[in-house]
């Protein structure tokens, strides 16, 4: 049986930055980390680490299953490793354990059954979700940025919808919608992120005082 993830119980704050391909989440996270480095730390995207490291990225269903299964377990242990290094900081996770469900060939139910978990259980890992809508939704190019991205605009839109359907079930879900101006979109995203970190940081301090 696959190892089941433990729900977050140690009071360590985690914010997921997610969304369809070409949404700007990685850029926003990196900019925010530079501004607020003493409060937050980035957890890099597990999929990018794996695929740039040589893990096969092909569309054969069994290969997709193997990849998403591996990404899920790397994500869990990557969060744990970063948390151990930075116990006093809020984790900004470039995607989270739920994302794999949108890429699973037979649908989300098959993904959660395979990993021995559920959507509700995985959502419990995170304190908040900030969703950056894909630029493809506004019929804009998603090329550039991440070198391992290979989705077409149509595929990006479908993934964006699947991911939003899943993550929007989190009680603290915030949407950063597409904007023709990338600067305005990122500025709005940074403002949302700043407000979320301030709110969660306040909760963290209250926990420590108890």
C-alpha positions in Angstrom: 0.0 0.0 0.0 1.3 3.5 -0.8 2.3 5.6 2.2 -0.6 7.9 3.1 0.2 11.6 3.8 -0.3 12.9 7.2 -2.7 15.9 7.5 -1.0 19.0 8.6 -1.0 19.0 12.4 2.2 20.8 13.4 0.9 24.3 12.8 3.4 25.0 10.0 1.7 27.2 7.4 1.7 26.1 3.8 0.3 28.1 0.8 -0.1 26.5 -2.6 0.5 28.5 -5.7 -1.1 26.6 -8.6 -3.1 27.0 -11.8 -3.0 26.1 -15.4 0.2 26.2 -17.5 1.4 29.8 -18.2 -0.4 31.3 -15.2 2.6 33.2 -13.7 2.6 31.4 -10.4 6.3 30.6 -10.3 7.2 34.2 -11.2 4.9 35.6 -8.5 6.3 33.2 -5.9 9.9 34.1 -6.7 9.2 37.8 -6.6 7.4 37.6 -3.3 10.2 35.5 -1.8 12.7 38.1 -2.7 10.6 40.8 -1.0 9.6 38.7 2.0 12.5 36.3 2.3 12.6 36.3 6.1 9.0 35.2 6.3 8.5 32.8 3.5 10.4 30.1 1.7 9.7 28.5 -1.7 9.1 24.8 -2.2 10.1 24.3 -5.9 7.9 22.4 -8.4 8.5 18.7 -8.0 7.5 18.0 -11.6 10.0 20.4 -13.1 12.8 19.0 -10.9 12.0 15.5 -12.1 11.5 16.1 -15.8 14.6 18.4 -16.1 16.5 15.7 -14.2 15.7 13.1 -16.8 12.5 11.5 -15.8 10.6 10.5 -19.0 7.8 12.8 -20.0 5.6 11.0 -22.5 1.8 10.6 -23.1 1.6 6.8 -22.7 -1.0 6.2 -19.9 1.2 3.9 -17.9 4.1 6.3 -18.1 1.8 9.2 -17.0 0.7 7.1 -14.1 4.3 6.4 -13.1 5.2 10.1 -13.4 2.3 11.4 -11.4 2.8 8.8 -8.7 6.4 9.8 -8.4 5.7 13.5 -8.4 3.2 13.0 -5.6 5.7 11.3 -3.3 8.5 13.7 -4.2 6.1 16.6 -3.4 5.4 15.2 0.1 9.1 14.7 1.0 10.2 17.9 -0.6 7.8 19.9 1.6 9.0 18.0 4.6 12.7 18.7 3.7 12.1 22.4 3.2 10.0 22.6 6.4 12.9 20.9 8.4 15.4 23.5 7.0 13.1 26.5 7.6 10.9 25.7 10.7 10.0 29.4 11.3 8.9 30.3 7.8 5.7 30.0 5.8 6.0 27.5 2.9 5.0 28.8 -0.6 4.5 25.5 -2.5 4.9 25.7 -6.3 2.0 23.3 -6.9 0.8 20.7 -4.4 -0.2 17.1 -4.0 -3.7 17.7 -5.5 -2.3 18.7 -8.9 -1.6 15.2 -10.1 -5.3 14.4 -10.1 -5.8 16.8 -13.0 -3.1 15.0 -15.1 -4.3 11.4 -14.3 -5.6 9.8 -17.5 -8.7 8.2 -16.0 -9.7 11.2 -13.8 -9.2 12.4 -10.2 -10.9 9.4 -8.6 -8.4 7.0 -10.2 -5.5 9.2 -8.9 -6.6 9.3 -5.3 -7.4 5.6 -5.3 -3.9 4.8 -6.6 -2.1 6.9 -4.0 -4.4 5.7 -1.2 -5.8 9.1 -0.3 -8.6 11.5 -1.1 -9.1 15.0 -2.2 -10.3 16.1 1.2 -7.3 14.6 2.9 -4.8 16.2 0.5 -6.5 19.6 0.8 -5.9 19.4 4.6 -2.2 19.6 4.0 -2.5 23.3 3.0 -3.7 26.4 4.8 -4.6 28.3 1.6 -4.6 28.1 -2.2 -3.8 30.9 -4.6 -4.8 30.0 -8.2 -3.2 31.8 -11.1 -5.4 31.4 -14.1 -3.6 30.4 -17.3 -2.9 33.1 -19.9 -4.3 30.6 -22.5 -7.8 31.3 -21.1 -7.3 34.8 -22.6 -6.0 33.4 -25.9 -2.5 34.5 -25.1 0.7 32.7 -25.6 2.0 30.4 -22.9 5.4 29.7 -24.5 8.6 30.5 -22.7 9.2 30.5 -19.0 9.2 26.8 -17.9 11.5 24.8 -20.3 9.6 21.5 -19.7 6.2 22.9 -20.6 4.8 21.1 -23.7 1.0 21.7 -23.5 -0.9 23.4 -26.3 -3.1 26.3 -25.6 -6.2 24.0 -25.7 -4.6 21.6 -23.3 -3.6 24.4 -21.0 -7.2 25.6 -20.8 -8.5 22.1 -20.1 -5.9 21.6 -17.3 -6.7 25.0 -15.9 -10.4 24.0 -15.6 -9.6 20.6 -14.0 -7.2 22.1 -11.5 -9.6 24.9 -10.6 -12.4 22.4 -10.1 -10.2 20.5 -7.6 -8.5 23.3 -5.7 -11.5 25.5 -5.5 -13.0 23.1 -2.9 -10.4 24.4 -0.4 -12.1 26.7 2.1 -9.5 29.3 1.6 -9.2 29.5 -2.2 -8.2 32.7 -3.9 -8.4 33.2 -7.7 -5.9 35.4 -9.6 -7.8 35.8 -12.9 -6.2 36.2 -16.3 -5.4 39.8 -17.2 -4.1 41.0 -20.6 -1.5 42.9 -18.6 0.9 40.5 -17.0 2.2 43.2 -14.8 -1.3 43.9 -13.5 -2.0 40.2 -13.0 1.3 39.7 -11.1 0.7 42.8 -9.0 -2.8 41.6 -8.0 -1.4 38.1 -7.3 1.3 39.6 -5.1 -1.2 41.7 -3.2 -3.4 38.5 -2.6 -0.3 36.6 -1.5 0.8 39.4 0.9 -2.6 39.5 2.5 -2.7 35.7 2.9 0.8 35.6 4.4 -0.1 38.4 6.9 -3.3 36.5 7.9 -1.5 33.2 8.3 1.5 34.7 9.9 -0.8 36.2 12.6 -2.3 32.8 13.2 1.2 31.3 13.5 2.3 33.8 16.2 -0.9 33.1 18.2 -0.1 29.3 18.1 3.5 29.9 19.3 2.2 32.0 22.3 0.0 29.3 23.6 
